[in-house]
Amino acid sequence: MKALELNEIITYLVDLQQSICSSLEKLDGQSTFKTDNWTRTEGGGGASKVIENGNVFEKGGVNFSHVYGKLPDILKSETRTANYFHATGVSIVIHPQNPFVPIIHMNVRYFCMSEEENGKITDEWFGGGIDLSPAYPNEDDTLHLHQTLKEVCDKFDISYYPTFKTWCDDYFTIKHRNEMRGVGGIFYDHLRPKNDEHKHQLFSFMQAVGNSFLPIYAEIVQRNKEKSFNEKNKEWQFVRRGRYAEFNLIYDRGTHFGLRSNGRIESILMSLPPHAEWKYNYEPKENSDEAASLLFFQPKNWIN
Amino acid sequence: MKALELNEIITYLVDLQQSICSSLEKLDGQSTFKTDNWTRTEGGGGASKVIENGNVFEKGGVNFSHVYGKLPDILKSETRTANYFHATGVSIVIHPQNPFVPIIHMNVRYFCMSEEENGKITDEWFGGGIDLSPAYPNEDDTLHLHQTLKEVCDKFDISYYPTFKTWCDDYFTIKHRNEMRGVGGIFYDHLRPKNDEHKHQLFSFMQAVGNSFLPIYAEIVQRNKEKSFNEKNKEWQFVRRGRYAEFNLIYDRGTHFGLRSNGRIESILMSLPPHAEWKYNYEPKENSDEAASLLFFQPKNWIN
């Protein structure tokens, strides 16, 4: 089997970004993505595509990047012999207007290292995931997410879904509040190819995850985007967005890596909500939908 | 000279909290502080006093705490022989309604450690500071802040103001944006008493800093609270509050210490703005007041 080239991964990711943006624009029906191309002084760059003040989406980013060059010091602990690296991926965070449409996050990425510049790869891996952060409980949407992800995973390895689902629940915990960011999904990292064939399989898995974004999210957006909402619902959405910002700024490894490795700040922080609130000691009323959501967001086996 | 007792520090801090809250209530003229008493399972507790939705203050916290007991693991690197500690202080963050009234932050604290519970002190220090985060440039207010702080400092040690002013500028830098949180003030830590007399002096300095809060802030609030503002001003205030949240969640040591040492979350995060915004790649228009503020916030020698 022919060895997989980095360019094949990059081509896929660029196409994925384009097709997701086109479909989200159609869903929105009002705003379009603006492209912001950027370059990294030390090597590589990316294209951030951002939608703002749409009919359905208040703020969303679909970012592609391919950065490379000398391995930053911050990554040196991960490896002993590598001096050079390539990292490429697509990252998405969408903050919808309607409090009944959940925030979605997706990332698929590939990383490789070598001793010489563009030399023989000494270590490489795939990582990624999709997860949903609704403000309100919605069992149908949550099942749609988890069932789709399980089907995607099961085609590759039946251990993937349970492992990556648990990993996601662990990762997206707001530890200081002992609270989940949302209803999870899957999260995986450091999937290392054992040989050329396995690398093709892991690339296929990356594609399967990337390609599941639209079927998952378009369905959920369609179901909920016309729902009517009131001031109370918006307030709760803003409170939950505050939690989202807390998680990303305090715990998210990608965010911290980006900030400390002199990444492009606006592309990294596009994940932050357009508008968030922090009220002192805010507690939802007993038996309210807001109180129910906090119970709903606890890690559960959604499918068996 | 009689050794200073911990209770004298605590009495001062509780009185300071009370007098600041009373004065801020008068300034606000509408809302009052609500008290939230809390206890810490491992020893001690505090009183969080919070004002919300006031005429002048949108959200503000004036917190007193005195916690003690076995030294948490997270602090063990700071000392070799201590097993027990006391920490007490007052922390304030005020987010005003009017975008021309700056956010203020103040903290005064005392920390001591001992081998035995409540035994002979093996290490102790005072720390604190006051700093201002306006959304718009205001030279008069900035000079009032720095001049008052310099007068306070000079009565104790003429090296204090320049040292603590620079420390403050360094500390309140939003590193990933190479931007200041505001116009600084003073920041100091680990002021260790050399003997009983020196400890009394350091306590007097704590009192002088604490007592300077009202003369500094009441004057600045009075000057600006009736200023008219428009949508653009509010938007910029929300963007600057987003920066404030970024700083506190990513860099602030007190916040991280609190979150990792099982502190009281709502008291720690009362510093977060009631309402913040993140717009993608937001850049103020050339020659606008908003653009001017970013230049104004650079560290400067305000007084010579």
Interface residues (C-beta under 8 A of the other chain):
Chain A: D36 S48 V50 E52 K59 G61 K175 H176 R177 F238 G242 A245 E246 L249 I250 H256 L259 I265 E266 L269 M270 L272 P273 P274 H275 A276 E277 W278 K279 Y280 N281
Chain B: D36 S48 V50 E52 K59 G61 K175 H176 R177 F238 G242 A245 E246 L249 I250 H256 L259 I265 E266 L269 M270 L272 P273 P274 H275 A276 E277 W278 K279 Y280 N281
